Amino acid sequence: MEAAINRYRVMAIIVGVMLLLVVFVGMPVRYIGGNGTPSAIISPIHGALYIIYLAIAYDLFRKAAWPLKQMVLMVSAGLIPFLAFFIERRIVGQARAELAAGQGARPAEGRA
């Protein structure tokens, strides 16, 4: 599960930074500066990385056997600026604590 935690952590940070670029660089340049090029480049990259982030978040969610509420929290991290960094800290801390306690190492059989 440690590999899933590390993958999640890296992708959460990347998606968080890309969202900040979209919101604080791409959008102002597009709507204030009248140049849509940065937004046209940054936004699709963020979208593609967000899809990858969702897959990695789902992988960690399944391995940790968390409730659906946890997955909703993880999904929201890529949608609201700055939230990704706070959620990443919380999720990684919780996952590592559960891993250390032996709770996150349950076998995948029998889970729906």
Secondary structure by P-SEA (a helix, b strand, c coil): caaaaaaaaaaaaaaaaaaaaaaccccccccccccccccccaaaaaaaaaaaaaaaaaaaaaaacccaaaaaaaaacccccaaaaaaaaaaaaaaaaaaaaccccccccccc
